[in-house]
Amino acid sequence: MRKMHSTWKSVAAAEITVDYPQDKEVVTSPDYTFRIEAREASRVEISIDSNDWQACRQAEGYWWYDWSGYMSGQHQAITRIQPQNDGQKSTSRTCRFSVDLSNEDL
């Protein structure tokens, strides 16, 4: 895994995880909501395809990010957290997935 920033570290999947999409999942909708599990986080951000970090929203015990305007093809997402206790910031493992919008025009 590449190093995102000197104060960020890679952590076990149990601390911060992209639940959906799952690794190697195929997304077939033109709009998608990522679900992220991040216990004891005060802030969660996501980067899709190495683009800028975007803030996620918290609801129902998870963190969420609404994604749209994307194209068919291979994609990847990584998330990072700021712990509530001002502890060490952490990043998730990279989630690799694909998008297939070929049936959207039917």
NORRAWO-V948732 format. One record per residue. N is the residue number from 1. PHI is phi in degrees with one decimal (* if undefined). D_LAST is the distance of its C-alpha to the last C-alpha in Angstrom with 1 decimal. Layout:
n/phi/d_last
N/PHI/D_LAST
N/PHI/D_LAST
This chain:
n/phi/d_last
1/*/38.8
2/-78.1/39.6
3/-82.2/41.9
4/-82.3/40.3
5/-168.3/43.5
6/-61.4/47.1
7/-92.7/47.2
8/-101.9/44.0
9/-134.1/44.2
10/-78.8/41.9
11/-130.6/42.2
12/-63.4/41.4
13/-59.5/38.0
14/-68.8/39.7
15/-84.2/40.7
16/-147.6/37.3
17/-141.3/34.1
18/-81.8/30.4
19/-74.9/29.4
20/-141.0/25.6
21/-73.6/23.7
22/-78.4/25.9
23/-54.9/27.0
24/71.3/24.5
25/-69.7/21.8
26/-108.9/18.1
27/-89.6/16.4
28/-120.6/12.7
29/-110.6/12.8
30/-74.6/13.2
31/-131.7/16.6
32/-145.4/19.1
33/-116.5/22.7
34/-75.2/25.2
35/-115.6/28.1
36/-123.2/31.4
37/-100.2/34.6
38/-148.2/37.7
39/-72.8/40.8
40/57.5/43.5
41/-98.9/41.6
42/-97.8/42.3
43/-155.4/39.5
44/-130.1/36.4
45/-130.2/34.4
46/-129.5/31.4
47/-124.1/30.7
48/-109.5/27.3
49/56.6/27.4
50/62.9/31.1
51/-82.8/30.4
52/-56.3/32.7
53/-70.9/33.5
54/-121.1/31.9
55/-70.7/33.5
56/-102.2/32.1
57/-107.5/32.8
58/-105.6/34.7
59/-166.0/33.9
60/56.9/34.5
61/82.3/36.4
62/-131.2/33.8
63/-110.8/32.7
64/-133.2/29.1
65/-140.2/27.2
66/-88.8/24.0
67/-121.4/21.9
68/-153.9/19.1
69/76.5/18.3
70/-99.8/18.1
71/-111.4/16.4
72/-62.2/15.3
73/137.1/18.5
74/-84.5/21.8
75/-139.4/23.4
76/-146.8/26.6
77/-135.3/28.3
78/-138.3/31.9
79/-121.2/33.7
80/-141.4/37.3
81/-127.8/39.6
82/-111.7/42.7
83/-63.6/44.8
84/-62.0/46.4
85/-90.4/49.9
86/58.6/49.5
87/-75.3/49.5
88/-65.2/48.0
89/-68.4/44.4
90/-138.2/42.0
91/-118.3/38.7
92/-85.3/36.3
93/-71.7/35.2
94/-73.0/32.2
95/-99.9/28.9
96/-106.2/26.6
97/-149.5/22.9
98/-128.0/19.7
99/-121.1/16.3
100/-129.4/13.1
101/-102.3/10.2
102/-64.1/8.3
103/-90.7/5.5
104/-69.8/5.6
105/-85.2/3.8
106/-79.4/0.0
